[in-house]
Amino acid sequence: MTLTDTYTLSNGVKIPMVGFGTWQSADGDEAYNSVKWALEAGYRHIDTAAVYGNEDSVGQAIKDSGIARDELFVTTKLWLCNTTEEAAAAIDESLKKLQLDYVDLYLIHWPNPAEYRPNFEARNAAVWKAMEDAVKAGKIRAIGVSNFHEKHLAPLLKVAEIKPVVNQIMVNPSDQQLEVVAFNKAHDILTEAYSPLGTGKIFKIAGLADLAKKYDRSIAQIVLRWSLEHGYLPLPKSVTQSRIVENAQIFDFTLDTEDIAYIDGLHGQAGLASNPDEVDF
Ligand SMILES: NC(=O)c1ccc[n+]([C@@H]2O[C@H](COP(=O)([O-])OP(=O)(O)OC[C@H]3O[C@@H](n4cnc5c(N)ncnc54)[C@H](OP(=O)(O)O)[C@@H]3O)[C@@H](O)[C@H]2O)c1
């Protein structure tokens, strides 16, 4: 396996098995350099979002890389939109900032932002319609969701003409969200694992240091390998060049079954995923 190996989404689109995260990478030099280094290190899948505020820099780094568009996989996400028209405008705005004619994957970022929470089903159906129209117009190759639980996904599956192919959720040793993962699987939806390093919190789990020693690998490499062993698609983020390279070196070793089971048992040791129904945004 390598960074360019792919999973195949239920609509036939191929998606590189590891994506590069950009949340909290500041627009400007920080986001630009991190994406530049990631592409140099061989990543071909970049994950951004309108709300990260860095689509301009991410797009510029992609453009300057000179890598052929069809060798890249770019994801961005819809933030606070409530209607089909607003969502259509948001898609065009993201494409413009990214300097792209199309994105490979476009996700509803949050199932029920506070403002729309009482009517989240209608809101998601309305923005989904804009996403379907954009697929038909060639602006998006695959559409999906993020942070959706079954109660949010089930109503969308009922009205969707084009089915969601991805659910991007927090998955790391401290919270695998197994119920959501099982629902995704039952509906041919690939689970993308965001915060695969717990936004930096997994490094404080003492047992992982022992495993890193056993395999002569870093904790990050052990945990990212564990994510791949489960068939997830991890999205590690770093703005540090050496870590960006390190996080890609996860294809030349495997973990023993008992070590995978040990990591599975670390639930709750470095935080839990937020409940989308309870956040204050
Ligand atoms: N859809 C959503 O709602 C959602 C939510 C959260 C995240 N995401 C996506 O998932 C991506 C990853 O999640 P995340 O940003 O929460 O964080 P993460 O990848 O779990 O962890 C990133 C943190 O770990 C540090 N780090 C990275 N590699 C390391 C290494 N090899 N050794 C030591 N420290 C290391 C980084 O530091 P430095 O950067 O300083 O090197 C940063 O502080 C995001 O960037 C975003 O694309 C999506």
The ligand as a Tripos MOL2 file, in Angstrom:
@<TRIPOS>MOLECULE
LIG
   48    52     1     0     0
SMALL
NO_CHARGES

@<TRIPOS>ATOM
      1 N1        -15.5530   17.4440    9.6240 N.am      1 LIG1
      2 C1        -15.2260   17.9470   10.8010 C.2       1 LIG1
      3 O1        -16.0870   18.4430   11.5650 O.2       1 LIG1
      4 C2        -13.7860   17.9080   11.2260 C.ar      1 LIG1
      5 C3        -13.4610   18.1960   12.5660 C.ar      1 LIG1
      6 C4        -12.1210   18.1020   12.9460 C.ar      1 LIG1
      7 C5        -11.1550   17.7600   12.0080 C.ar      1 LIG1
      8 N2        -11.5150   17.5140   10.6920 N.ar      1 LIG1
      9 C6        -10.4840   17.1900    9.6520 C.3       1 LIG1
     10 O2         -9.5750   16.2190   10.1630 O.3       1 LIG1
     11 C7         -8.2580   16.7720   10.1670 C.3       1 LIG1
     12 C8         -7.4170   16.2240   11.3150 C.3       1 LIG1
     13 O3         -7.9930   16.4590   12.5750 O.3       1 LIG1
     14 P1         -7.3930   17.4970   13.6180 P.3       1 LIG1
     15 O4         -6.9770   18.7230   12.9050 O.co2     1 LIG1
     16 O5         -8.3990   17.5880   14.7100 O.co2     1 LIG1
     17 O6         -6.0960   16.8660   14.2420 O.3       1 LIG1
     18 P2         -5.2050   15.5390   14.2600 P.3       1 LIG1
     19 O7         -4.7240   15.2080   12.9000 O.co2     1 LIG1
     20 O8         -5.9260   14.5140   15.0640 O.co2     1 LIG1
     21 O9         -4.0020   16.1040   15.1530 O.3       1 LIG1
     22 C9         -3.2960   17.2570   14.7520 C.3       1 LIG1
     23 C10        -2.4240   17.6970   15.9200 C.3       1 LIG1
     24 O10        -1.4070   16.7210   16.1620 O.3       1 LIG1
     25 C11        -0.1250   17.2980   15.9170 C.3       1 LIG1
     26 N3          0.6520   16.2820   15.1640 N.ar      1 LIG1
     27 C12         0.4260   15.8590   13.8920 C.ar      1 LIG1
     28 N4          1.2880   14.8990   13.5600 N.ar      1 LIG1
     29 C13         2.0970   14.7050   14.6360 C.ar      1 LIG1
     30 C14         3.2070   13.8650   14.8820 C.ar      1 LIG1
     31 N5          3.6330   13.0160   13.9500 N.pl3     1 LIG1
     32 N6          3.8090   13.9360   16.0930 N.ar      1 LIG1
     33 C15         3.3730   14.7880   17.0490 C.ar      1 LIG1
     34 N7          2.3230   15.6320   16.8660 N.ar      1 LIG1
     35 C16         1.6900   15.5980   15.6660 C.ar      1 LIG1
     36 C17        -0.3640   18.5520   15.1120 C.3       1 LIG1
     37 O11         0.6300   19.5290   15.4030 O.3       1 LIG1
     38 P3          1.2670   20.5210   14.3040 P.3       1 LIG1
     39 O12         0.2090   20.8670   13.2890 O.co2     1 LIG1
     40 O13         1.6800   21.6920   15.1380 O.co2     1 LIG1
     41 O14         2.4300   19.7940   13.6830 O.co2     1 LIG1
     42 C18        -1.7200   18.9980   15.6500 C.3       1 LIG1
     43 O15        -1.5600   19.6530   16.8900 O.3       1 LIG1
     44 C19        -8.5300   18.2810   10.2570 C.3       1 LIG1
     45 O16        -7.3970   19.0400    9.9530 O.3       1 LIG1
     46 C20        -9.6690   18.4140    9.2810 C.3       1 LIG1
     47 O17        -9.2080   18.3780    7.9460 O.3       1 LIG1
     48 C21       -12.8080   17.5730   10.3130 C.ar      1 LIG1
@<TRIPOS>BOND
     1     1     2 1
     2     2     3 2
     3     2     4 1
     4     4     5 ar
     5     4    48 ar
     6     5     6 ar
     7     6     7 ar
     8     7     8 ar
     9     8     9 1
    10     8    48 ar
    11     9    10 1
    12     9    46 1
    13    10    11 1
    14    11    12 1
    15    11    44 1
    16    12    13 1
    17    13    14 1
    18    14    15 2
    19    14    16 1
    20    14    17 1
    21    17    18 1
    22    18    19 2
    23    18    20 1
    24    18    21 1
    25    21    22 1
    26    22    23 1
    27    23    24 1
    28    23    42 1
    29    24    25 1
    30    25    26 1
    31    25    36 1
    32    26    27 ar
    33    26    35 ar
    34    27    28 ar
    35    28    29 ar
    36    29    30 ar
    37    29    35 ar
    38    30    31 1
    39    30    32 ar
    40    32    33 ar
    41    33    34 ar
    42    34    35 ar
    43    36    37 1
    44    36    42 1
    45    37    38 1
    46    38    39 2
    47    38    40 1
    48    38    41 1
    49    42    43 1
    50    44    45 1
    51    44    46 1
    52    46    47 1
@<TRIPOS>SUBSTRUCTURE
     1 LIG1         1 GROUP 0 **** ****
